[in-house]
């Protein structure tokens, strides 16, 4: 039950009842009519902009149209009060029966309250993490992993057909470096003294077991081969080992991808000697998206190795990019960008309507080019959405903090999760907008206080569960099933704190859809904190005023109504935490 959508339809019906037309004689466009919560709750329960957006097209003054529309809305039995404010905003106050229906809907629909069909089955690909498979996940990748995973869950919850994807950057010079670093550890496993790791190779101890396995599998045979012979063998073993490690690291955050797409498959050649990049070049050339030409020198100081030469170029600037982009290097090999284009084309051919990329802030320069690729390759049929995640700074008790680096020259994701737990990491990564800097304080995210957002929200759920357990103990013969609570007489809930809780839960379906539409899962975390705050505030009032307590052994009817309220809060909190990938504990110790 989405009261905002429901009353928006009622407002539109009221507009239709006025028989208005636009000044040019056409029907009024009512798509911009919305219903929101007023900024000041004292003004009412709901507000609509209908008069403000329709007055000019209808040739009326906003205030005059608002007065006419207000008269229509006053006839609605679920609206007890209508007032016109300022230049023409319309505020409405709802009948108690509306809030009772909301509460009953939460309890009866359970974790599905707030779920919608907004996505209409549209196919969406969410690509996130996609770190080079050259080592374990470092903490810098954590935010993108959590944001991408929560966004995928959110989109699935509102009716999109979502695929979680990881792009394995397993082609290029960094993979050759990985293989050579691993070969050094292989020689070490055979008993050689390798000394200090040479500059330019990966020094982390995480490659030691990979070298040991190569020694166990191949003995000393690899040492007798030329680099051209052993390099592909070691490369495959190292990539497989690193991807196994990365999957394990991601599981520490409960992040799972359905598709792991290998960049090497774009370069691999079929029986006819063609790669997917070759096919992409042919297709785009046929569509007139590629030409042979030269690029202007880069802005600023021109690099010494810059060449003014003819290249195979993609017409990116025709689709919003700053410049056209090269698809081939001077040696005839394909650029990294060519693989990006082929990868997008592969996604498009797989039928995705939206491609969402979750990237680090250092990839800001990729946004325009990815969007240009999307427009050109799909002919405007698929949308490219890029979300950038800003850096996370580590603190302990308010002081900048650097953890010991146990895996080379970086702090791993696993180091942090091992110390503070999965839930604090996931929640706090979502407690700021993705493009805002985030401070992660090891002490604050683990302390049990209202200043710790994840504890505050989880404690709210646990508190609800505690009340329900206590009610079962104090009223052992009373049926407290969801069916009974949903059918309870909810008219007894008339305290301001109770009504505020119901009104806050009524916002949940709208919050979910807004977060999905804007691709901003942090809105869920913010909302959960607000709902938990309302719960804790009402709980504290009950300590001072016993008549507000949830359980009254002498009034079963009132108790069931209040337990319905508690159960509803627990369900919305559990639903929201599930979308964030955070546990909803039934008790906290």
Beta strands, then each sheet from edge to edge (+ up, - down):
strand 1: 35-36
strand 2: 46-48
strand 3: 79-85
strand 4: 89-94
strand 5: 123-127
strand 6: 161-168
strand 7: 259-262
strand 8: 290-293
strand 9: 311-314
strand 10: 325-326
strand 11: 354-360
strand 12: 383-389
strand 13: 392-396
strand 14: 399-400
strand 15: 438-441
sheet 1: 1+ 2- 4+ 3-
sheet 2: 7+ 6+ 5+ 11+ 12+
sheet 3: 8+ 9- 10+
sheet 4: 14+ 13- 15-
end
